[in-house]
Amino acid sequence: MNASTALAPALDFKNHDIVDDIKRPGVLYEKRPAKKPDGTVVAGLYNAWITLDNPSQFNSYTTDMVKGVILALRAASNARDVNCIVLTGSGDKAFCTGGNTKEYAEYYAGQPQEYRQYLRLFNDMVTALLVADKPVICRVNGMRIGGGQEIGMACDFSVASDLARFGQAGPKHGSAPIGGATDFLPLMVGAERAMAACVLCEPFSAHQAYQMGILTDIAPALKVDGKFIANPLVETQRMYDEFGRLAYGLPKTGEAVKEAKALMARGKVDLSMLDAKVEELCAKMLLTFPECTLKTVEELRKPKMAAWDKNRESSRAWLALNMMTEARAGFTAFNDGPKDDREADFVLLRQKLAAGTSWLAGLHDQIQPKKK
């Protein structure tokens, strides 16, 4: 039968959604027409786009947004006309930078019981990604940091703008990356690279992420004089330096970075090639048996799911209790500190703890940026 021919419903379908209204502040849900690889629109079939819509705070997720993502994933899973799910963020600066630090600092800090309830929602969001009844593609339109990196890795595929940056932030902001990073990264990149990424919290480029195996594909996103060029801020023309170490994707330095920044200033960010890559991936899956594809995806999710299920509840308990000490200090520092100084005084904290200072003795206030 011609795919463009409208098909009469053969069943009076039951509604398996939890709620009728899935709208929540900060999350957009849209069904976009599915296309074949040649670009032909397929009648009656769609890809569900779930967009984190908080660009002024780099698409960091609030409590309401977490609820919205869970409900949207459930709705997309149940939608019989949906081929793939695309999870992305608004704008071109960030996919997601994790939990909303302002909300953390101003509401959850010092409230472990409240944070524990929030973490039930966060855990449910990650689980919803891992059990979605459609393949999930993370469209990385910008920074994928902290909890944003964790929900991104919970997706089945990731396609990124080559201007995007990746990384964890936990130990720098008073937390531990146990919302998925410590579960997923060792499986995806190996123990040593995962250790460096999670402990040192040093960001890495999209080209490095692609080389490490975290991304399915990358797309150029900077247009200069009407032509797409590779991210000029990182090395893309050689694999190794003069000592045989990997150079691909590393940030440029010295005069090279000055030239790169000047080129960036002349250019314009254009995510059309990223969108084309996402559409291409969706189209490839359209030309497969849906249940065979889902079973394959479910089997390949099992290592991530096993690690996640083993650790998520104990991680939730630890994260909640930590909101009384280091998390409270770290989130407050990031939220209240000046723009160029948003980290606690780590050295002073270690000195005070080594001397036996109690958190009850004003340690939180003593290590804030304004006290440095």
N, C-alpha and C positions, 0 to 999 in steps of 0.2 A: 504494500500500500504506500502511496506517496506520503512522505513524512509531513508535507505541508497541509494535507487534508485533515480537517478537524474531526476528531474522533468522539463519538457519543459515549458518555459514561456507561460502563457496563455494570457498575455497582452503585448503590446508594451509600457512599462512603461514610464511615463513622469518624468523628472528630477525636483524635488522640492527643490533642494539645492540652497542656495543663491549664492555661488561661486563654481567654479570647483576645485580650489586649496585651501584646508583648512590648509595647512602647515603654521605654524608660529614658530619662534624661541622659544625654551624652552617648546614646547608641542609635545608629541608623540601620534600618533593615530594608533591603531593596531586592527585588527579584528582577534580574536583567536577562533579556532574551539570550538563550544559548545559541551558539554559532558552530557550524561545521568548520573544519580546517581551512576551507576556501573562503570563509567569511559569510557564507549563506546563513541567514537567520532561520532557526528551526521553530516552526509553529508549535506552541503549547509546551515548550520546554525552556527552563531557565537555569541560571546560576544565582545563588543567593549571596548577596554581598552584605556583610556585617561590618559596619564602620564605627570605630571608636572616635567619637566626635567631641573632643575636648582640646582643640589645637592650641589654645592659649596656655595650657599646662602640658604641652607636648603629649597629648592624648593619654595622660596618666589616668588610670581608672579609679573612679569613686565607688562607693558602696552601691549606689544606684546603677552605675554602669556595669558592675559585675553581674548584678541581677539581670540587666538587659541583655548581656552577652549570653548568659545561660538560657534565657527564654528564647532568644533569637536562634541559638543553636538547636534547641529542641524543635522550634517551628520549622527550621530548614530541614532537619532530619525527617520530620513527618511529612513534609511537602512532597507529594508524589510526582510533581512535575519539576523537581529540582535535581540537577545533574551534579553540581559541585557547590561547595561553600567557599567563599573568599572572605578571609578576615583581614581587615586593613585599618588604617587610620586616616583622619582628615588632613589635608594639606600636604606639604612636601618636606616638612622638617622632621617629623617623627611618626613612626608606626605606633610606638608606645614606650614610655619610660618607666613603666611599672605602676605601683600603687600611688595614689595621690598623696604626696608628702604633706600638703597643707592639711588635708583631712586627718592624716596620721598624727601630725604634730598637735593639731588643735582639738582633736576629739579622742583619738585612741591612745595617745601617749599617757602612760600611767594608769590605763584602764584595761588590765589584762583580760577581764571577763568579757568586756565589749569587743576587744580585738579577737578573742577566741571565736566569738560568734561571727565576726566578719570573715575570719579565716575559714570557717565552714563554707561560706559563700565562695571564697577564692578557690578552695579545694574543689568545690563543685564545678566551678568554671573550667579548671584544668581537666577534670574528669570528663566534663561534657565535650571537650575537644577530642579527648582520647576515645570516646565511645560514639561520636557522631555517626549517623547512618549514611553519611555522604563523605567523600574525600574532602579534606579541608586544606586549602591553600592559603598560606600567609603571604599577603602582598606587602612587602616591606618597603614603604614609601619614604622612610627616613630612619632616625635612630631607633634601634631595638635594644633597649637597655634594661637591666634589672628584671623586674617581673614581666616587662614586655618581652624580653628575651625568652623568659620561661614559657609564657603562653605561646610565643612563636614556635618554640621547639616542640610544643605539644601538638602542633599542626602536622599534617602528613607531608606537605611540600612547602618550601619557602622560595619565593622569587623576589629579588631585591633590586632596588635602585643601586647603582654602583657608588652613589654618594652616601649611602646608609652607613651607620656605624653600629657595632655590636658590643656587648659586654655585660658584665655583672657589676653590682654596686654594693652588695650587702655589707661586707666588712668595713667599707668606707662610710656607710650611713647608719651603722648600728644594728645590722641584721645579718643573717646568713642566707645564702642563695638556695634555700631548701624548699622553694616553691616550684621545684622542677629542675633547676640547673644542675644540682648535685646528683640528680637521678638520670637526666637525659644526656648531659655533656660527656660523661665517660663512655657512654655507648656510642656516641656520634663521632667523637674526636680522639678518644683514648684517655687514659688516666692522667698522664703527665700534662697534656695540654689543658685538660679540664681543671686540674689542680691550679695551674697558673692563671687561668681565666677567672676562676671562682675566688681565689685567695687574694691575688694581686689587684683585681678590679681594673685592669688596664684595657681600654677599649681597643677594638681591632676593626679593620676596614671590611667592606663587603667583599673585596677581592681576597682577603685573607680567609673570610668566612667561607667563600666559595671553594678555595683551595683546601680548607680543612674538612669540607664535606657537610657543612651545615646548610648549604643552599643548593637548590636544584639548578638555579640559573641566576644570572645577574644581567641587568640592562643599563646601558648608558643613559644618563639623565641630564647631562649638561649640554646645552646647545650654544655654540659660539659661532657667530657669523652664519647662522642658519644651518650649521652642521653639528651632529652629535660627536662628542669627544669623550674619551675615558676620563674618569675622575683625575684631574691634574694634580691633586694633593698627595697621591700615593704612587708608588712605583708599579708600573704595569709593563715595562719594556724588557725586563730581565728577571730571571728566576732566582739567581744567586749573586751574592756580593763577592768581593775579591778573596774572601776567606772561605767561600763555599757555603756560607749560611744563607738561608732562605731570605730573599729580598723582596719577592713579589708581594705587593699589597702593603708594604711598610710605608709609613708617612715620610714624605720628603723633608729634607732639612736644608738649612743654609740658604744660599741664593736660589736653589731650586724651588723651595717653598714660597719664596717671595714672588717668583715668576708665576707659580701656580695660583697664588692668591689673586694676582693681577688678572690672570685668565678667568678665574672664577667671577671676578667683579664684572668682566665684560660679558659673561655668559648669562643664560637664563635656564632655570630648571624646567624641564619638560618631561613628564612621566608617561608620555604616550607609548614609548617603547616598552616600558614596564607593563603597561596595560595590555599591550599586544602579546607580550610573553605570557601573561596570566591567561588571556583569552586562548592562546595557543595550547596551553596545558589543559584548560577546561575542555577544549575541542577534542584533544586526543583521547581524553577519558570518555567523552560522549560516544566515541566509536568503539566501545567495549560492552560486553554483557554487564549490566549493572550489579547483579548479585554476585557474579564471579569477581568483579572489581572490588566490591565491598568486602567480600571474604578475604581477598588478598590483602587489602588494606588492614583489616582487623588482625590478621596473622602477623603482619609486619609491625603492628603497634604493640604486640605482646611484650617485647623486652622493656619498652618504656612503661607500659602499664604495670608490669610486675614490679619494677623499681618504685614507681609512684605509689602503688597500693601498699607496698611494704613500709614506706616511710612517712606517708602524708599525715597520719594521725599523730604520731610522735612529734613530727615537725610542727604541726599546728600547736601542740601543747607548749613546746619550747618557745616558739615565736611569741605566743601570748605572754608567757612569764617574762620574756626578755623585754617586753614593753615597759617593765618597771625600771630597767637599768639602761643598758647600752642603746636599745632602740629609742627609748624616750629621749636620751641625750642626742643621738644621731639625727633623728627626724626633726627635733627642735632646732638643732644647729643649721640644718639645711633649709628649714623654713624661715627662720628668724635672722640668720647670719647675713652679712653684707654680700653683695653679688660676687665679689672676688675672694670671699673667705667663708665658705659654707660647710666647713668640716670642724668637728670637735678637736680639741687639743689631745691627740692620741698619746703623745709622749708624756704629757703631764698626767693623763689618766693612768698610764702604766706606772709612773713614779708614785702616784698617790696610792694605788692598789698595792704596790710592792711595800709601801710603808704602813699598810694596814688601815688606810682610810676607808670608812664605810660609805656606801651610797646614801645612807641616811644622814651623813654629815655634810650635806650640801655639795657633794661631788658633781652632781648634774650641772649645777650653776657654774662651778669653778672651771669646767672644761669647755664652756660655750665660746664661740668665736670672739664675742665682745670682751672676753676676759683675757685673751691672749696678750 
